[in-house]
Amino acid sequence: MNGSIVMNKKRSSTHPNTDPRYWNERYQDDFFAYGQEPNAYLRSHWSRAPKGRALCLADGEGRNGVFLAQMGFEVTCLDFSEEARKKALALAQSKGVEIDYQIQDLNQYDLQSQSWDLIASIFFQPSVSTRQRLYAQLRKSLKPGGVFILECKCEDNPDTNNRYPGIEKLSQEIEPLKVFHSLEAHHLLNEGVYHQGEQRTAQICAVRV
C-alpha cells in the first residue's frame, strides 16, 4: 500500500457510520482514507504526556497509533473494522514499529483502570451515550499526570443529543480532568481523501491531576 497513489473518489455506503460495514467499505481501497500522517493536533500536543502507554480510540488505519509508537509509546489501538486493522498493521510494519491493534466495539468497551499515560480520541464520533460513558471513565483510566487529546467535528447545535458538540459540552464530559488547551474553530484539513477542506472542529488537551 502506497500513500502516494492517486486517490479515487470517495466511497458512498448504504450503512450508517456507526456500523462496522460502513468503515470496512471505506478502508478496503489500496490508499489510506485519511492519509498516513498523524493528526496535526495530536502531533502538536503528544509530548505533554509522560512517555509510556498510549491508547488510541477508533484509530482506523492506524496513522495516529503508528506515530505514537514511533515516538516511543507502547500503543494499543481500538477499532471495530477488520479492514482498518489490516492496513494499520501494514503501516506499522512499514515504519518499523509495533502496535497492539484490537478489534473492539467501543459501544461496549470499558477503559482499563490506571492504565494509560496518553489517550487519543481523534475524529471519534460515537453516539452520545457511548461518548459520555467512555469520557466519564477517563479519570480512572489515565495514570496521574496522564494526558487526553481530542479533536472531533463539531456543530453549532445546542441539542443535548448532538453527536458533534463543542468544547463547552466536551469539557464538562471529561471532568475532572484539567483542560490546559481548548479551541473551537474552523480548520483547514488535509488528511487523505476524506478530510479535505474547511471543517469546524473541537480541540481539547487535558491532564489528570
PyMOL commands that set and color helices and strands:
alter all, ss='L'
color gray80, all
select helices_A, chain A and resi 20-26+40-48+63-70+82-95+128-136+138-141+167-173
alter helices_A, ss='H'
color red, helices_A
select strands_A, chain A and resi 53-57+74-79+100-103+116-122+142-153+178-191+195-207
alter strands_A, ss='S'
color yellow, strands_A
deselect
rebuild
show_as cartoon
